[in-house]
């Protein structure tokens, strides 16, 4: 009987690899960060909710810390169906041919989380997910990490301090241009290799939200951190399209419900995780933490502003304009609220 159910599932899925002998649908969810991060915790929360809401018909296996695949390989693994679900950072969609996602890498474009969420959850987010379909990928949700901070073994206050620094970046042309504009030498590298590269001096520094910095123990190998909030790091939760489309409709809708709840949870904890991680970095005393002054921040901002124009043809002037308009709208609303 069990076998028959299993076969029915496999047939319904049109995708034999996705159901095991017990008839459970298996979702392999691979990611590159530690379990104790916003993404790591939300992946576990999704597993819990998905298994509960589907009454055990779906089993989610979470593989953290690049255990299965590094950055680039995991996207290939998703497209080939070796894994079913990922949540890569928005800076890693370029190599897949979806450079528009680099909108979120533009420095100082988003003033706060509220503006980001409106852009992700609105028309821009829909357009970005639509781009993925032709690549055999379906987008389910946007998850937060937070604003990035710079780190290196030298203090970074003025733009001139970046001169000649080798900075690790994710695989994004915008991030490469950002580091070059600051006078640094960008080096694309998989997340799993960053700690060793910093330790061995292959690169001098990097940028990441503090939760990633601390959970990868980068504070052991970076003497300085500048709280700059110059850019954002978030994620798109994506699935293999053939797998997703092949699921029975009721299961798909239960999984979507699980994803909505996991997303609300993720967005709720992300900022606190970063605040807690910063407190731990300060307590560890291995990294000097510096807060940019408004004047220094203005210098960084002025240096990096031209990137918006430079990347119009790659990202789309409409997407950049729309993000700017949303940011301005949020600022107006917040100012009006503060007056009340
Ligand atoms: C990085 O490579 O720095 C980040 O994208 C890692 C992550 O997934 O948060």
Boltz pocket constraint, residues with backbone or C-beta under 6 A from the ligand:
constraints:
  - pocket:
      binder: B
      contacts: [[A, 32], [A, 33], [A, 87], [A, 88], [A, 89], [A, 145], [A, 170], [A, 189], [A, 190], [A, 191], [A, 207], [A, 208], [A, 212], [A, 233]]
      max_distance: 6.0
